[in-house]
Amino acid sequence: MNLPDGIASFLALTAFGLAAACWVLALLADLFLGSALPRGLLALGCVLAAVGALWGLPSGSVGQTVLVLGDAAVVFHPDAAALWLMLPALLPAFFASLLGGTAHTRGWAAGAALSLLGALGVYGLQDGASFLIAWEVMGFGGALMLLADHRSVQAGHDNLFMLALLEVGGVALLLAVLMLGQSLAFGTYALQWTQWGVASAFFLGLLWLVGFGAKLGLLPFYEWYPGAYGSGGGASGALMSGVVMNAAYFALGRALLQWMGNPPWLADFGVVVLIVGTFTAILAILYAFQQSDWRRLLAFSSAENAGVAVTALGAALVFRAGGEDMLSALAWTVGMLHLMGHSLAKGTLFLSADAAAALQGNHHLRQSAILRHAPLTLGLGAVFGAMSLAAMPPTAGFVSEWYLFQSLFHDFTLKTDGSRIALALAGAGMALTAAIALATMVKVFGVGLLGQNEAHTAHHRKHQATLTPLQRWSILITGLAVPAFAVSLVFWLPEMGAAAWTATQTPGQMTHDGLLVPLSAGFAFISPTMLVIVVPLLALIPLALVWGRRRFPVRRAPLWCGGEDYAAHAGATTALSFSNALRVFYNFVYRPRNAVARQFEGKPYFLKELQFDYSQAPLFGPLLFTPSVNAVQWLARRLRFLQNGLMNAYLAYIGILLVVIFGLVLVWPTG
């Protein structure tokens, strides 16, 4: 924008203020009116927030005091990194706002408004107290959205599990804020962190990692993802995997890159972050590959992509510890690019999941001939989203993962063997993750959309008119934004200098004469623009085969299915059969469980019905979460006597508490 910085910042802050006002009005309208008005206000707020981000870029907006509490001022100041991470995620959020919450008249829009308001606070608030409030509002809004989507006992259980794990992260964040002293302003955190000893400072870093990792789905927290996402709709998933996830990643990056500084133990902490990110990505995508529900699979995929971005953040810390500030800024920028593209691709597929559910009646991944009876916009948009999450060119996911591998390949610049080995092993883990992610997205698109089963043809003809024009165009637009993001990257990537906190000149060296390069064209390069031209040429191969059919007859034969021609339709690839080989190979991770239930008619040899169910055992649930729940329940039973209904007893409890407080005031040091 060709305006003075002061005017541009004022316009940006005004747009953000109007966006927040729209979301507040949407919250009130949903509570008291319950019509379509709240969704329109949500969408308008997303448009205004996008305008504010555009006005604030590329350098970020100036700070603005929004409230004064005593001597403390609550300042809203989203910097460039926050605006970049926010901007692309607002596109799927816009369509999700219009499409979500149609199953129930109340609740969803209020939850979405709280999530968006909380995320906006996480992006821009500059003190610990208001930040923690925004963080809790963001989490509570997500739970409200999911509960409004599906009101059942199981949905309530899944949401309580999510809130419990998020509160573990919230307690960690509260402890981190308390450790950093009485001054809650973020500008003082870097100095206050240096005043702690090695063990305490390292522990403080772990608190930030746990606190923000609970929302990002880092291990072991990713286990709340499938249940919570699976209880909601695609619109809720698009919001939580976009604006909300990007906000959590921004907050983690700010804590570790801006406040931590460069202590002597930074390399060790960076290796810890590398390990957490890499193992999260591997485990999450392994479990994603086995899912037979659109939402659960995409939920695990979101945790996997968060792990990939955190791996880039760990590499940024390791490079900074080695004195390679340019490579550190490269890795951080790559992490941002990855989640920016992921928000577009994942939003596309979550909206596609709702479209598939509208056509087949549920969110199951099965061969149902969806694309045969669905509009072209569904397949065209979904294929770009799936290609990006599979890191296929020329999409955003391909570019960001290529950049990540090139960043990790710079391990030779470091002098310490431990850091070099850690980066090399992280590269191997990312390669494994990318391979399984490719198979997972082939399963999503091949089984979930392309698969044909004539037994369901009539059923889909009955439901094909349920896709509204808004559903069709939302999938197409968000899907086309995925390759557009990659192709246009060469033009706007140099503008991200203010978002690269450690070395602002780095993004300018990530492009070279229309090429994308990892700081040097002599090291490696790609051109998404050329790929857009070259990749369609591959279509000449199938066109040649089609042309050849006219000259060479095609021999057709019935599908072989155990020698039974009449059961050929039963040989269709299912979600289980597609992924069963990997399920067997990694059985030490999955610990698979099969359940077979038989119903007989009269005699035991007259089988009436056979039901088969399969599942994978969670890795951390039996080892960590279940014992914790049992311990809390045991403690609650032991302390049940405190709730005895006697007023005198309750007054005694209050009196004892007051004595303890007065005692602490007397002995607490004031210097």
N, C-alpha and C positions, 0 to 999 in steps of 0.2 A: 504494500500500500504506500503510495507516494504522498504520505502525510507526515508532518513532524511527529516525533516519538511521543511527545506529550499528548497530542490530540488523539493519536492512534490508541494509546493506552487508556485514555479517558473513554473512547468509544468501546474498547474491549471490556472494560469494567462495567460500563453501562449495559452492554449486551449480556454479560454474566448476571448482573443484577436483575434484569428483566427475565432471564431464563429461570433464575431462582424463584422469582415471583410467580411465574407460570406454574412451576412445579408445586409451590405452596398452594396455589389456587386449585390445581388438579387434586391435591390431597384433600382439601376441604370439599370440593365438588364431589369427589368419590364418596366421602363420608356422609354427605347430606343429600346428594342428588342421585348418584348412581346411574347416570345416563352416559351417553357417548362423549359428553363434554370433557370429562377428565382425560380421556385418551388424546383428544385434540390438543388440550393444553400441554400434555406431556410432549407431544410431537413438536409443538411450537417452541417449547423450552429447549428441545434438542437443536432446532434450527438456530435459535438465538445464541446458544452456547457455541455452536459451530462458527457463527459470525464473530463472536467474541474471540475465539481461538485464532481465526484468520486475521482479525485486527491486531491481536497481540503478537503474532509471529512477524519476523523470525527471532526477535530478541527477547520476547516475553513482555508482560505488562508491568507497570509500576505498582507498588503497594498502595493499598487504600484501607484506612481504618474504618471498619464497619460497626464497631461497638467498643465502648470503654467501660470496663468493670473495675472500679476503684482506680488504682494507678496503672493497671494493665490494659493495653489496647489490643483488641482482636483485629489483626491485619489480614487482608486477603490479597495475596500476591502470587499468582501462578507464574512460574518461570517457563522458559522455553521448552524444557523437557516435558513438563506437565502438559503444555498446550499441544505438543506433537503427539504425545500418547493419547490425548483426549480426542483429537480431531477425527481420525478415521473411525474410531469406535462409535462416534455419534451418528454415522450413517445407518448401520443396522439398528442402533437404539431408536432412531426416528421411526423406522418401519415397525420395530417391535412394539413401540408405544401405541401405534395405530391398530396393531393386530392382536395384542395381548388382552387377557382378561375378558374375553367374550363369553366364556362359559358361565361366569357369575357376574352379577351386576355390581357387587361391592367388593372392595378389598384389594384387587390387583393393582389398580391405578394408584391407590394410596401407597402400596409397597414400592411400586416403581418410582413414585415421586420421592419417597424417603431414600431409596437407593441412589438416585441421581443427585439429590441434595447432599447426601453424605459423601458421595464420590467427588462432587465439586469442592466440598470442604477439604477433603484429603488432598486434592490437587493444589489448593491455594492457601489454606490457613497456615499461619506461621508461628503458632505457639502450641505447647503440649496439651493444655487443657482443652481448648476448642478442637484441636485435632482428634483427641480421644473421643470427644462427643460425636464428631462427624464420623469417625470410624465405627462407633457403635450404631449410629443411625443407619449407616450403609448396610451393616450386617442384618439389623432388624428388618429393614426394608426388603432385603432378599428373602428372608423367611416369610414375611407377609405375602409377597408375590407368590411363592411356591404353595403356601397353604390355600390361597385363593384359587389357584389353578386346580387343585385336587384336594377336596376336603374328606379325609378318611383317617382312620386310626393309624394306618401304616404311614401315611404322609406326615401325620403329626409326630410319629416316632422318628422318622428320618429328619425332620426339621429340628426336633429337639437335639438329636445327635449332632447336627450341623452347628446349632447354637452353642452346644456344650464345648465343642472343639474350638469354635471361634472365641469363646470366652477364655479358654486357655491362652489363646493368642492375645486377647485383650488384657489379661492379667500380666502377661509378659511385657506388653507395651507400657502398662501402668508402672511396673517396676522399673523399666528403663527410664521413663520420664522422671520418676522419683530419684533415681540414682544420679541424674544429671543436675540435681540441685534445685534451689528455690526459684531461680530464674527460668521461666517456662518458654522464653523466646528462643526460637530455633537458631537465631544468630549467635547465641552463646554456647550452643551444644558442642561445637568443635573444641573450644577452649576448655570447657568443663570435662570433656572426655579425657583430655591429656593429663588431668590431675589424678587419675586413678592409677593404681599399680597394674602390673601386667595381668595377673589373674582376674582382678575385678574388671579391667577394661575389656579383656577377652570375653568374660561372662556377659558384659553389657552388649557386645556385638552379637552373642548368641541369643540374647533376649530380643533384639530387633529381628533376627532371622526367624525365631520361633513366632514372634508376634505377627509379622507380615506373612510368614510362610503358612500360617493357619488359613489365611484367605487365599493364598496362591495355590494351595494344595500340595505343598512340599511334604515329603514323607515325614511322619506317618499320616499327615492330615488329609491326604488325598482320598482317604477311605470314606469321607463324608460326601464326596462329590456324586457318586452314582445314585445313592439313595435320594439325596436332595434334588438333584437335577431331574432324576427319573420321576419324581412326584409332581413336577411342574410341566409347563408347556415350553415350546420352542422359543417363544418370545421372551420368557423369563431367562432361559439359557443364553439367548443372544445378549441380553443386558448384563448378566453376571459374568459372561466370558469376554465381554468387551470393555465397557466403561469401568466396571467394578474391578476386574482383574488388572487392567492397566494402571488403575489408581494404586492398587496394592504394590505393583512392581515399581512404580515411580517412588513411592514412599520408602521401599526397601533400598532402592538405589541411592536416594538422597541420604539415608542414614549411613550407609556403608561407604559411599564415595565422598560426600560432602562433610560429614561430621567425624568420621573415624580418623581421617588424616592418613599419615604414613608411619605408623609405629613400627618398632623392630619386629613384632610378631605378625605383621600384616600378611606375609606369605603363607604362614601356617593357617591363618583364618581364611585366606583365599582358597587354600586347598580344601578346607572344610566345606566352604560354599560350593566348590566344584563337585565334591563328592555328593553332597545333598542334591544338587541340581541334576547330576548325571543319573544317579540311582532313581530319583523321582521320575525322570523321563523314561527310563527303561521299564520300571515296574508299572507305571501308569499305562504305557502303550501296550505292554504285555496283557494287562487286564482289559484294555479297550478292545483288543483283537478278539476276545472271547465273548463279547456282549452280543445279545440278540435283540436289544432295544435301542432305537435311534438315540434317545436322550442319554442313556447310560454310557453308550459308546462315546458319544461326543463329550460327555462329562469327563471321562478318563482322558480323552484326547486333549481337553483343555488343561488338565493337570500336567500332561506330558509336555505341552508347549510352554507352560509356565516353567517347568524344569529345564527346558532348553534355554529359555531366556535367563534363568538364574545361573546356568552354566556359563553363559556369556558374562554375567556379572562377576562370577568367581574368577574367570580369566582376567577381567579388568583389574581385580584386586591383586592377582598374582603378578601381572605385568607392572602395575604401579609399584609393588614391593621390589621388583627388579630394576626400577629406574626407567622403565619404558613407558613414559607418559603418553606417547602417541599411540602405541598399541593398546594401552589401557582405555583411552578414549575411543579407539576403534571398536573394542569389544563391547563397551557400554552402548555405543551407537547401534551396534549390531543387535544387541538385546532389545533396544527400543524398536528398531525396524521389524524385528521378528514378531513382537506382540502387536505392533500396528497392523501388519498384514494379517496376523492371526485373527484379530478382532473382525476383520472383513470376511475372511473365509469361514470362520466359525459361525458368525452371524448368518451367513448364507445357508449353511447346512442346518442350523437350528430352525430357521424359517422353512427350509425344505422338509425337515422332519415333521413339522405341523402340516405342511401340504400333503405329505405322504399319509399321515394319519387321517386327514380329511378324505383322502381317496380310498383307503383300505379299512378305515374304522379304528385303527390302533397304531401304536408306534413300533410294532414288531418288525424286525428285519427279516423279510422273507420274499421269495420270488412271487410277486403279485402282479406282474405286467403293468406296473404303474406308468412308466413312460409311454407305453403303447396307447394309453387312454388319457394321458395328461397333456396339457399344453406344452409347446416347445420351450417356453420360457423356464419351466421347471428344470428340465434336463440341461439346458444351456447354462443357467446360473449355477446349478448344483455341481456340474462337472468342473467348473473353474474353482469352486470352493474345495472340492475333493482333491483336485490337482495341486492346489497350494498346500494343503495339509499333508499331501504325499511328497512335497518338495519337488514337483515336476515343473520343468520350464514351460512357458516363460512367466510363471506366476510369482507372487510375493514370497511365498514360502520357499521356493527354490532360491531366490536371490538372498534371503536372509540366512538360510542354512549354508549356502555356499560361502557367504561372508564369514559365518561362524567357523567353518572348517578352515578357511584361510587364516583366521585369527589364531586358532589353536595350532596351526602349522608353524606359526612364528615362535614356537617354544625354543628353537635353537638360539634365539637372541638372549635367553636367560643364562645366568652363570651357575645357578644352583641346580644340582641333579634332581632334588626332590620336586621342585617346581616344574622342571622339564618333563619328568616322568608323569606327574599329575596331569599336565596338559595333554600329553600323548594318550594316556589312558582315557581322559575325557573325550578326546577325538574318537577313540575306538567305541566308547559308549554312545556317542552321538551317531556314529555309523550304524550301529545295531538298532538304535532308535529309529533312524530314518528308514531302514529296511522294513521293520515291522510296521511303521506308519504307512508305508506304501501299500503293504498287504492289507492293512486295516481299511484304507480308503478305497481300495479295489473291492473289498467286501461291502462297504457302505453303498457304493455306486452300482457295483455289479449285481449283488444279491438284493439290495434294497430298492433299486430303481430299474435297472436293466433287466433283471430276472423275469422270465415269462413262465407263467403257469396257467394253462388254459382253464383249469378248474375255477380260477377267480375272474375270468374275463367278464362274464355277465355281471358279477358283483361290482366290478369297477365301472362298467358302463352305467350302472345305476348311480354311482357316486361321482362321476366325472364332472358334473356341473357344480360341485360344491366349492371349487376353487374360485375365489372372487378375483376381479381384476387387480385389486390391491395385493393379494397374495402372489399373483403371477409376476407383477411388475417389481415387487419388493425383492423377490428372489433373483430376477434378471439383473436389476440395477446393482445390488450388492455383489452378485457374482461377477459382473463385468468390471466392477471396481477393483477386483483382485489382480487381473493382469494389467489394468490401467495403472495401478499402484507401482508395479514392477517396471513397466515401460517408461513411466514418467520420472522414475527415481533419479535418473541421470541429470534431470533439470533442477530438481528442488533439493537433492541431498546436500549440495554445498551450503544451503541456507540453514542447515542444522548446527552450525558452529556454536551457537550459544547454548545448545543442549548438551554438547560434549564438555562436561564439567572440568575434566583434567587437562585437555589440550584442545582449545576451541578451533585450531586450524585443521584438525584431523578430518572432518567431513569434507572440506574442500579438496583433500588429497585422496578421497575415495572415488573420484571420477577422473577420467583422462580422455579427452577428445571423444566423447560419446560412449566411453567404456566405463564399466564399474571395476575398480581395482582395489585391492587391500593395501592402500598407501603407495604402491608402486606397480606400474604396468609391467615391469620386468619380473615380478613375482608371479602374478596371475591376473587374468582379466576375463570378463564376460560382457556380452552386450544383449540385454533383454530386448532392445529394439530390433536387432537383427534376428533374434530368435523368433519374434512375432512374424517376421517375413519368411524365415526358413522352415519353421515347424509346419505351417500349412502345406508346404510342398510335400510333406510326407503323405498327405492325402492322395497324392498321385498313385501310390501303391495300391490302396484298395480300389481306386477308380479303375486302374488297369486290370485288376482282378474281375471287377464287374464287367468291364468290356470283354474280357476273355471268356466269360460265361456264354457269350453269344456264339463263340466258335467251338468251345469245348463243353459238352454236356456235363452237368453235375449229377453224380450218382447219389441218390438219397436212400437212406436205410433207417429203419426204426431204431430208437435209442435202446441200447442193450441195458436191461435191468434184471439181472439174475436169470436171464433166459425167458422172462415173462414179458411178452409184448403188451399185454393188457395193463401192466403196472408201470409202463414207461413213464407216466407222469409223476410217479413217486420217486423217480431218480433225480428229480431236480435238486440242485445244490442248495442246501440249507445253511443257515448261519453257523450251526455246529459243525457240519461236514466240511465247510470251507476252512475252519480254523482248528479242526480236531488234531491235525498232525502236530502243530505247534503246542497244542494242549498236552499231547502225550510227551513231546520232547522236553517241555519245561514243566513236567508234572511235579518236580520238587518245589517249584514256585507256586503253581496253581493249586496243588493238592485237590484234584478234581473229585467231585462227588456225583454219582448217578443214582437216580431214584426211579424205580419201575413199579407201577401200581397196576394190578390186573383185577378185572371184574369178570366173574364167570356167571353163566346163565345155567342154573340147574347143576349139572355135573361139573367137576373141576376141569374137564377136558373140553368143555364148550366155552371158549373165550369170547366174552361179549365186548370188552373194552380194554385197551392197553394204553396206559399213560406213562410217558417217559419225561423225566425232568433232569436237568443237569445244572451244575453250578461249580464255582471255584471258591475255595476257602480264602477269606481275606488274610493277608499276611500279618497285619498288626492287630487286628481285632481280638483274636484269642490270646495273643501274647501281651497286649498292652491295655486295650480299651475294656475288654470284659473283666479282667481283674480289678481295674479301677472302678468300674460300676459296682462290682460286688463289694469292694471295700467301702464305698460311700453308703451303699445300702446297709451294710453291717453296722457302720457307725451311726446311721440314722436310727436303726433299731435300738442301739444301746442308749442313745440320747432321747428316746421317745418320752422318757419320764419328765423331761423339761416342759413338755406341753401337757400340763396336768389340769389346766382350766382354773387354777386357783389364783385370784387376783393378788393375794399377799405374796405368793411366790414370784409373780411377774414383777411386782414392786421391789422385791428383794434383788432380783436379777439387775434391775435398773440401778439400784443403790450400789451394788458391787461394781457395776460397770463405771459409775461415776467415781468411786474411790480409786479404781485403777487409772482412770484418766487423770485425776488430780495428782496421783502419785507419779505418773509419767511427766506431767508438767513440772513438778518439783525437781525431779532428778535429771530431766533432759537438758543437755548442754545448750547454752544460748549463744556461745561465741561463734 
